[in-house]
Amino acid sequence: MADPTTDPQRPIAEIDDEQLPVAKHRLHGAKHFLGLYGAEHVAATEFVIGAAFVAMGATIQDILIGLLIGNTLAALSFWLITAQIAVKTRLSLYTYIEHNLGELASRLYNGANVLIFVAISAAMITVSATAVRVLFDIPPQVHGYPTSFAFILIAASASVIAVLVAYYGFNVVAEFATICTPWLMVMFTAGGMVLIPSLNETLTGYTTLSSFSDFVSLAGTTVFTGINAQGEPGIGLWEVIGFAWAANTFAHFGLIDMALLRYAKKSIYGLCTATGMMFGHYVAWISAALMGAATASIMKLSIAVVSPGDVAYYALGATGFVIVIIAGWTTANPNLYRAGLAAQAVFPSIARQKVTLVVGAAVVIGSCFPFIYRSILPILAYAGLVLVPIGGVVFAEQQVFPRLGYKSNWHRLKGVKDNVPALITWAVCLVFGFGLNFINIMPFVYLFLPTWLVSIICYTILAKNAGADKSYPEAEQREQKFKQKVEAYQAELALKENKVPAKDTSILTKVIRAVWIVIGLIVPAVLAWRVLFNSPNLYDYYVNRELFYVLTIWCTVIYFVFAWWDLQRSKKTVQETDASLNKAVSNA
């Protein structure tokens, strides 16, 4: 799509909202982002990443300290880098690239996103397939390739369903994902609590822990031992910090999450990402590792090949099947949707359905290969290495250029087709980053840092030579007029859209909400607490664990029925309020 500012006669109302900065009246507060990041970062990947740290041989001290530091750095990166630029421009990264880096850069960037999102989607569907595999008693897939036709059939079927849902029913998936977050948080925590007594009994002969130091000793002896899957000394503190920081590099240093944080009223709301970082990437990773280690011990297998389906089953019983399927589904579908949009941007002349089918076919094939989901940490790290240079280019334009007196939007002002300095910078940084990886000069999880710095320096020099330090008075005046037109249009829009938030305060809704909170969340948490702290011997442990298994699946059913009912009633209240306001306006 062409830059909307190049046609000053075009009415603002005809321009797609995605091409314009977010209107002020559509901005959100901290509560919105606390829930949003909690939902996105408590997912099926946690089963895989938690087990990966065990297989890589991290110690418990490195995990507790390293994940805390790494995830803190990630949250700070979202705040100090992504949120600052997102709030300043109010644009998604995709739109920014289209406006400022040119069509070729946009197509190449979206092409890279297609590959990344396809890999992530395939990995999540494979995770869900491991749960279905357990239901049909299909052998574990311990190799990187499938060894069972039945598993291929399950993975492929799950992929086809996910592709169809992502295309035809994405709104329903998004709504469903919003109600999954509290339940996922409780279940990830509960799973670890339920299996801790079993781990402790194998080590000490006792099922109870008397202090936190006992937990550290247990985890250090049975889970995070410092010895990797090959029986050699494993990764250290710096690697753990790097993995945690790099897991979302493409989103913070790479600026992908400008798409979300452009709606933040203040840049400080970038710290709201801590709900995802500190729970999903701290508590859930550690809990998943505990569950994985206990399951590997029970199954007499290496934790490196134990599937998420097995882990969830032994930790949560029948509820485990639900958590793996839902966590995989709610993560795969948004990424499938993103992959389809990115693919359409690469091939704008091809119909959306055809592009979606091609992307879906790639996901179907990829989901059959377990090595993809087992390699999720390196995939995320290398994805960041590919996308970070573009993040560095945008950072240079928005944060460095103004301090040097350069024009942040020089490419648009100059009126050239492609931003050649940006393309050269990207190519140089890919060679630089992967070159550093090839010579193994530093842990690959930290490669994004020097690559990002090189992209900023390289682009600043090349852009200056291309005219970023020049003045373009006519073009600048035209853009200023366009900005004023957008502000006037959005002010008029605010008068139509600014409505008092509708709240359903009826007794029935309060009862419904109380049911899913108490029965769906509090009861399973209390039952898990009882297993951990009220099991003085193996007999009591098995009795308490069985009670947890039996009741939690019914609590889960009640939770989703009543949480969905609550959501639909809230939506109905909003719709009725909007209809009443619209009627009042038309009568006036």
N, C-alpha and C positions, 0 to 999 in steps of 0.2 A: 504494500500500500504506500502511496506517495505521501510525502510530508504535507500535512494539512496547511501549514503556514505558507506554502508556495502559491496558493490560490486565495488571495485576500478577498475575492468576491464571493467565495463559497460560504453559505450560511453555516454557522456553528452547529445548528441543530442537525445538519446532515452528516456531520462528522461522527464516526464511531466513538463512543465514550472511551474506549481503550486508547485512542489516539490523543486524548486530552488529559491534562493533569486532573487528579481526583478533586472533586468539588469539596469545599470546606464542610458543607452540611452532611457529607457522607463519611466523615471521619469517625473513628472509634476510639474509645477509651481503653484503659489498661485491662479491664475485665475481659474484653473481647479477645485480646492477644494472649492472656494467661490461659484461657480455655483452648484457643486455637492451637497453640504450640504444645499444650499437653496432649491434645488429640493426635497431632501429626507425628509426635516423636515417641509415642508408646505403641509400638507396632510389632509385627511378626519378626522383624529383623533382630529384636532384642534377644530372642532365643538363640539366634545364630551367633551374634556378636559376643554375648556372654560366654558361650561355649568356646568361641575363638580365643578369648583371653586365657582360658584354661589350657587349651591346646598349645598356645604359644609360650606357656610356662611363666606367667606373671606370678609374683608373690602377693600375698594378701596385703602387705604393707604398701607395695607399689600400686595395687588396685585402689585401696582406700584413699591414698594420698594423690596418686596420679590421676585418677578419674575426677577427683574433686578439682584439681588444678586445671586439667584439660577442659573440663566442661565449663568451668568459670571463664577460661580464656575464650571459649566458644560463645558464651553469652555476652561477654564484653565485646567480642568481634561483631556480633549482631548489632549491638548498641552503637559502638564507636565508628563502625564502617558502614554497614548496610543501612541502618535506620537513619543515619545522618543524611545520606544521599537520597534515600527514598522519600524522606520528609521534605528535603530541599527541592526535588524535581517533581514529586507526586506522580511519577511515571513507573510503569513496570520496566524491567530491564529490556524485555523484548521490544517494547515501544521505543525506549531510549536508543537502542542499537539501530532500529529502523530509521529514526530521525537523524541520528548523529554520526553513525558509522557507515551507512549506505546499504544498498540492497545486497551486494555480494557478501559483506560481513554478516548481515542478517541471515542469509541462507546457509552460510557455513556454520554459523553458531547454532541455528536451529537443527541443522543436520547432526551436529555433535550431541545436542540434547535428545534427539530421537534415539540414538544408540544408547545413551546413558539411561533414559527412562524405560526403554525396552528391556535392558538388562535388569533394572530394579524391579520392574513389573514381573518379569519371568521368575526372578528369585522369590518374590512374595507368593506367587501362585504355586511354585514348587513347595514352599513351606506349608501352604494349605493342603497340598496333595499328600504330604507326609501324614497328616492327621487322618485323611480319608483312607490312606493305605493301611493304617492300623485297624480301622473298622472292618476291612475286608481281608485281614490277616495276610497281606502281601509282604514278602520278605523285605527287610530294610535295604535301602539302596546305599551300600557302603562304598561304591566306586563313584567316580566323577561322571560316569555315563550310566544310563538306565540299564538294568539287567533283568527287568520284568516287563513284558508286554502289557500286563494289567496296570502297572504303574504309569507307563506311557499313556495308556488310555485314560486314566484318571487325571493326569496332569494336563493332557491335551483337552479333555472335556472341561476341566475347570478354567482353562485359558479361554476357550471359545465362549463360555458363559460370561466370563469377566469382560471380554471384548464387547459382547453385545450389551451388557449392563452399562459399561463405561460410555457407550455411544448413545444408547436409547434411554437409559435411566439414571444419568449421572446425578441429577438433583436428588433423587431418592437415596442414592448411595451417600451423598454429602450429608443429608439429614440424618441418615442412620449412623454415620460416623460420629456425629456430634454427641449422640447419646451413649456411644461405646466407651468414651474416654474414662469416666469415673469407674466403670466396671473393670476395664482393662487394668487400671492402676491398682485396684483392690486385688484382682486375681494374680497379677504378677507378684505382688508382695506376699499374698497368701500361699502361693505355690512354694516359694522358698521356705516359709515358716513351717509348712507341713512336712517337708523332707529333711529339715535340720535334725530332728530327733533320730531319724534313721541313720544319717551320716555320723552323728555323735556316738550312737550305739556301736557302730562298726569300729570306731576308733578307741573309745574308752570303756564300752560295756554299759554305759549309762545313757538314758534317753533325754536327760534334762541338762540345761546349761544354767550355771549359777551366776554368771557375769558376762559382760561384754568381752573381757579378756579371754573367757572360755570360747566365745564365738570366734574371735580372731585366731586362737590356737587351732580350733576345729577347721576353719576355712583354710588356714595356712598348711595344715597337715594333709587334708583330704581333697581340697579343691585347688586353691592357688598355691601350688607347691614350689614354684620356681623352676620346675623341670618340664620341658615341653614334650610333645607327643613322641618325639624321637629319643627321649631319655637323656637329653642334653640340657644344660642351663638355658633358661628362657630369656624373654625380653625383660628390660629393666624399667625403672621409673620414667626415664625420658621417652621411651617408646610408648608407654601407657599414656602419658600426657599427650604425645603427638597423635596417637590414634583417636583419642577423645576429641582433640581440637580439630583434626583433619576430617572426621566423619561427616561434617557438614560444611566443609570448605567451599564447595560449589554454591552453597546457600548464603554464606556470610562474606568471605573474601571474594567469591565469585559473583555475589550480588543477585543471585536468583530470587532471594526472598524480598527484593524490592517490590515484587508483585503483591506481597502481603503487607509489608510495613509501610507502603505508600499511604495506607489508610489510617496510620497512627496519628493522633492529634499532636503528640510530642515525640521527639526522637528517643527520649528516655524510656519509652515503652519497648524499645528493643531489648531491654533487660527482662521483659516478660517471657522471653525465650527460655528463661531459667526453668520454667515449669517442665519444658521438654528435656532440657539438658540435665537438670538435677534429678528428675524422677525417671524419665525414659532412658537417659544415658548414664545414670548412676545407680539408683536403686534397682531399676529393672534389669540392667546388665548384671549386677552382682547377684540378684535373685535368680536370674536365668542361669547363671553359672553354677549356683548351688544346686538348682534343679537338674541341670545337665550332668553334673558330677555324680549325683545320687542315682540317676537313671543309668548312667554308664556302668556304675558298680553293680546295679541290679541285673542289667542285661549282659554283663561280662564283655563289654565292648569298649573301644576307645571313644572318648568324648568327641573326638574329631569326626566321627562318623555316625554318632547317635542323632537321630532325626528329631526335629522339633515336635512332631506328633507323639513320639514315644515319651519325650521329656514332659510334655503337657499332660499326657495320660497318667503317668506315675505320680505327678504332683497334684493334679486336680481331678482325677477320675474322668467321668463323662464330660464334665465341664471343660476339661482340657481340649477335647475335640473342638468344642465351640470356640474357645479362645484362639486356637491356632487358625481355624478357618476364618473367623471374623477379623483377626489381626492381619492376616495375609490379604484378605479381600479388601478391607478398607484402606490398605496401603497400596495395593496393586491398581485399583480402579482410578484413583486420582492421577497416578503416574501414567497409566494407559491413556487417560484423557489428555494429559500434557504431551505425551508422545504423538498423539493424533494431531493436536494443534500445531506442534512443531513441524511435523511432516507436511502438513498442509501449507505452512509458511515456506517450506523448501520447494514444494511443487504446487504453486497457487493455481495453475491451469488445470490441475487434475481434481476431479470431484472428491469431496470429503469422504464419501463412502468407500471409494476405491483406495484412497490413501490409508484409511482406517483398516481396511482388510489386509493391506500389505504389512502394516505395522503389527496387526493382530497375528498374522501368519508367523512373523519373526518371534513373537512372544510365545506362541504355541510350541514352536520348535525349541526355543530356549528353556521353557519350563520343564522339559523332559530331562534336562541335564542337571543333576544335583550339584555339580562343581560350581555352578553359577551362584547359588545361594550360599555355599560354603566359602566363597571368595568375596563376600559382600564388603568386607572391610577394605581390601585392596581396590575393589571396584570403586568404592566411594572416594578413596584417597586419590586414585588416578583420574577419576572424573573431575575432582577439584583441580588437579594439575592441568587438565585440558581447558577448563573454563576460567580459572583464576586470572590468566593474562587479560581477558576482556574486562574482568572486574578491576584490574589495575589501570586499564585504559580509562574507564569511566571515573575511577577514583582520581586519576590525574586531572581529568577535565573539570571535575566538580570541586576538588579540594586543593589541588596544586596550582592549576592555571590562574584562578582568581588572585592568588598571592603573588604571582609573577607578572600580572597585568595582561595575561593572554585571554582570548575569548573561549569560553567553555563550549560554545556552539559554533566554532569557527567553520566547521565543515558545511553546516547549513548556510551560514552567512556568505561563504565564498561561492556556494552554489555548484560544487563539483559532485559528480555522480557517486563515486566511492571514496571512502576515507582510506587512502593508500597507507598513510603512516600507521593506522590501526591494524591493517592487514599484515604489514611487515612486522610490526611489534608482536602480533600473535604468533606468526611463523617463527620468529627469532626465539620467543619464549618457549615454544613447544620443543624446539631443538635444544635449547638451554636446559629446560627442566628434565626432559627424558635423557638428555646427555649426562646430567648429573646422576640420574638413576642408573644409567648404564655403567658408569665408572665406579658406582657404589661409594661415593665420597661421604654420604650422610644417610641416615634412615629416610626411606622414601616418604614417610608420613610428614616430614618437615620440608619436602621439596617445594611446597607451595609458597613458602616464605621468600626465599631468594628469587623464585620465579616472579612473584608479585612485585617485588622491588625492582627487578630488571625491567618489567613491563612499564612501570611508572617512569623510570629514567629514560628508557628507549623511546617511549611514545612522546614524552615531553620534548626531547631533542628533535625528533622527526616532525612533530606537529609544528614546532617553531619554524623549521625550515620550509614547511608547507604553507605557512601564513597564519598560524594561530595567534601571532603577536601583532597582526595588522588590524586596522580599523575598517569596518564596512558600514558606513553611516546609513546608506539607503536601506540595506538589508536589516540593520538593527532597528531602524525606525519602523519598518514593516512588521518585524516581530513584536515590537512594543505595542503597536496597534492591534495586532492579533491577540496578544495577551489581554489587553483591555476588553476586547470583544468577548473573549472566553469568560473573563470575570463577570462581565455584565450578564451574559447568558446564564451562568451558573447562579448568579444572585436571583434571577427570575425563577430559575428551576427550584431554588431553595424555598421560595414562597409556596410553591405547589407541593413540594415533597416533605417539607419540615412539619412533621406531625408529632403529637405527644405519644411516646411509646405506650402501646397498649399492654395492659397486664390483666391476666385472668385471676381475679381474687375470689372466685367462687369456692364454696365449701367443698364441692366435689373435686375440683382441681387440687385443692390443698390435701385432700385425702389420698388422691392418686399419687401425688408427689411424695407424701409420707410413706406410702406403701413401697415405692421403688427405692427410696433412700434406706428405709429401715430393713425391709426384707431382702432387697437386692444387693445392698452394700454392707450394711452394719452386721447383719446376721452372719454372712460368710466370713467377715473379718473377725468376729467374735469366735466363730468355730475354729478358724485357723489359729487364733491366739490360744484357744483351749488345747489344740493339738501340741503346740510348741511348749506351753508352760504348765499344762495339767496332765502330762503323761509320764508318771514316775517310773513306769516299767514298760516293757515291750507289749504286754497284753493290753494295758490301758492305751498305749499309743495306737495299736491297731484298731481298737474299739473307737477311739476318738477320730482317727483318720477315716474310718469307714463311715462314721456319722457325718463327717465333713463332706465326703464324696456324695453320699446319698442326698443330703439336704441342699448342698450347693447347686446341684444341677436344677433343682426345682426353684431355688432362689433366683437362678439365672433366667429361667423361663419367665418368672413373675417380673423380674427386673425389666426385661425387654418389652414385655406386653404393656406394662404400666408406664414405662418411660416413653414408649412410642405413643401411647394414648395421651400422655401429658403434652408431648410435642405437637400432636395434631390439634388438641384443644387450644394451645397457645397460638398456633397458626390461624385457627378459625376466628379467634378473638381479634387478631390483627386484621384479618380480612373484613370482618364485620365492622370494625372501627373505621377502616379505610373507606368502606362503602358508605358509611354514615357521613363521614366528613366530605366525601365527594358529592353526596346528595345535597348536603347543606350548602356547599360552594355553588353548585349548579342552581339551587333555588335562590340564592342571593343574587 
